[in-house]
Amino acid sequence: MSQTTFLAVVTFLSVIPGGMLNESRSTKGLEAQHLALGSTYLHRRLKRGWIWKQLFVPEEDPTPRVIGQLKSDSDQGERSIKYLLSGEGAGDVFEIDEYSGEIRTLKKLDREEKSFYVLQAQAISRRSNEPVEPESEFIIKVQDINDNVPQFQNEPYVSSIPEMCPIGTTVAQVTATDADDPMFGNNAKLIYSILQGEPYFSVEPKTGNVVTSWPNMDREARDQYLVVVQVKDMLGLSGGYSSSTTVTVSLTDVNDNGPTFQHHMYTFAIPENAAIGTTVGRIMAKDSDIGINARMTYSLNDDQEKIPTFIIKTDPETQEGVILLDKPLDYESKRRYAIAAEAANDFVDTRFLTFEEFRDRTTLRVVVEDVDEPPAFLSPVYTWKVPENAAVGTVVGIVGARDTDTANNPIRYSIHKPSNPTKAFQIDPSNGTITVARGLDREAADWHNVTVEAKETTQNHLSSSVVVFIKVLDINDNVPRLARDYQPYICEGTQAGEVIQLLSGVDPDEPVEGHHFYFSMVPEKNINPNFTIRDNQDNTASIVSRRSTFTRKDRTHYFLPVVLADSGSPALSGTSTLTISVCSCQPAGHCPTGGVEGLIGMGETWRIMSIGKKQHRRTFVFTFVFILDLPETVSPKVLRYGERAVLDFCQPVVPLRPHPRRRERRLRREDVRASIRMSLRESHLIGPEDEVFRQFILDRLAEADEDPYAPPYDCLRTYAYEGSGSPTGSLSSLDSSTLEIANEVTASNPKPYLVRLTPWFGGAEGDTVF
């Protein structure tokens, strides 16, 4: 403690003997001298120069009172000393008498708000206004009284414990606090007790720990308890304060109960025509437990059936056993069922029960109700086979149905008319025998799907139907023929042994081993000196020339009979006569006369295509299928060849504009030219409806529409092929290699001039443009 500071504590009384102030001052002067000289003189503890009285105050005291007095030993009672007070609460809570040094309270104090105050006191000489004592700091402590009620913390208290738990299981711990001074008396000394909840629960008095005090508490009997705990201060003595709280205790479930059926037998009824999966009924075993402990699985046990008629499933929501039909019923075969049912917990706890106590059994009795059912066919589907040459009345097969009811009503059969549109089959209404009613043709229909109906003759007229699949078996009843109408030709100069045509055949029949055709010539007395047929053993044959002296001057056509036989049993054969034309072929092997002149010789006239166009109020129709590659100095005039055999030029000859892409256009037409050559091998088939010519004309028209160098045609022109009877002769340029224009038509010569068309293949290969 410093010699210049004095500390007073409210719990002590300090009595300072007289003369201490003088001694203190002398000591102070001596000590100062030693400090100035740097002496190592040891300090002695000085006594206070203050005289203290009682310095503490009880809380909650509303009466102002003197709680202590400050007095200096310099105060001789002459009122020459003035006492001053400063610090916490000075002038507000406490005041000091400046003459006597008494300290008084100004208002009541609350220890819970502030438990002590630190103040400073000073004694000043009234004469010199100088301190006669150094400023001293002291504490006034507020003395506690029991004025606070204990308060529980962390309310509300909710706890759960498992049922059947042992005694002493901790439930919860309650905690209370008291704002009073725990160091002063028993004001804050707390003690706990049970007001409600005995004898099931108890509480430890000092800790507030709530524990069980009753064994084997059963959740199924009572699942919740309200425990009221009281706390008192003053160690529970009279005059203290108390408060209480409630602890809500819930018992959680354990699996201490097994499932139990409420009845020893459950009876259900179901009609015999019920569909598989129909719910027969529901059963339920009661389990007092809840949640996972109440989950159970149902099962059925029927020792009399290997394949059960009924099954049972557990409804996860209601824990009921749902009985379902798993096999068709038949009242006439079995009318009632007795089945053992069992319910068992999914989870067991052997601490409470044995395994056997977690299951229960009952008996199910299912009664099948009789229903008038339609006839039942002996087979769900029928599949038969019949040869296509089967005679009318041939039995194909027999369908059978019976009335499964006990009445066993008679049945009549019929064929559903929409399934037998050709009326190829008929059925005996009494016994279900199906026979052939009309001749069959496999090539027209190889399968027949006939629906047969069976109907009871009783007043209900119940019926059912079945499908009969009848396959018509093939027999060899069709003569083979050539695959198409061949028009072979042979070029002049063809060498002996060359193949001039490949033949193939077709047959509507379908033998099991597949088709195998045999090609041959008609047996003659003399061997054909011109052609022979070579069978390739792959259902094809080749026509081969036997000599090399064919010319059109000698003969233009040859007739070759071809015999085509199949491998059926019995084998069938047919003969086709082929006409082989002799042709003056082009170098590429193309025969231009094979199509055009052949048609002209037949006296037929046809137009190839007409293309209409309008420009400057004039109509232009181009009906020429060939693209002419004319010299640039010759205008391609269009001829009108009709009843008036007059050649009419619509405009004078004008030179064509140069075409910078002419060579490129030729190159683009190579693929078109190739396709035309292949098609012209069968030239007699090419006509206005032929797809090759049609596409050719459309392509050329599109190209001409986009070509700015095309000649300005402005006349209607028509080209036609006609027979050999025309007075003007043929327009064909097949035998010409140059374009010739006749002299100008005169009035005296009515016969029209002839303009030969540009050659098809008359010139060199590079000169022909398609």
Secondary structure, DSSP 8 states (H G I E B T S, - for coil): --TT-----TT------TTHHHHHHHHHHHHHHHHHTT----------SEEE---EEETT--S--EEEEEEETT--SSS-EEEEEEETTBTTTEEE-TTT-EEEE-S---TTT-SEEEEEEEEEETTT--BSS--EEEEEEEE--S----EESS-SEEEEEETT--TT-EEEE--EE--S-TTSTTTT--EEEEEESTTTEEE-TTT-EEEE-SS---TTT--EEEEEEEEESGGG-TT--EEEEEEEEEEE--S----EES-SEEEEEEETT--TT-EEEEE-EE-S--GGGG-EEEEEE-TT-SS-SEEEEE-TTT--EEEEE-S---TTT--EEEEEEEEEESS--TTTS-GGGGEEEEEEEEEEE------EESSSEEEEEEETT--TT-EEEE--EE--STT---EEEEE-GGG-TT--EEE-TTT-EEEE-S---TTT-SEEEEEEEEEESSTT--EEEEEEEEEEE--S-S--EESS----EEETT--TT-EEEEEEEE-S---TT----EEEE---SS--SSEEEEE-SSSEEEEEES-S---TTT-SEEEEEEEEE---SS--EEEEEEEEEEE---TTS--GGGTHHHHHHTT--B----EEEEETTEEEEE---S-----TTS-----B-SSS-----SS--------TTHHHHHHHTHHHHHHHHHHHTTGGG--TT-HHHHHHHHHHHHHHHT-TTS----S--B--B--TT-TT-----TT-SS--B-----TT--S---B----SSSS-GGG---
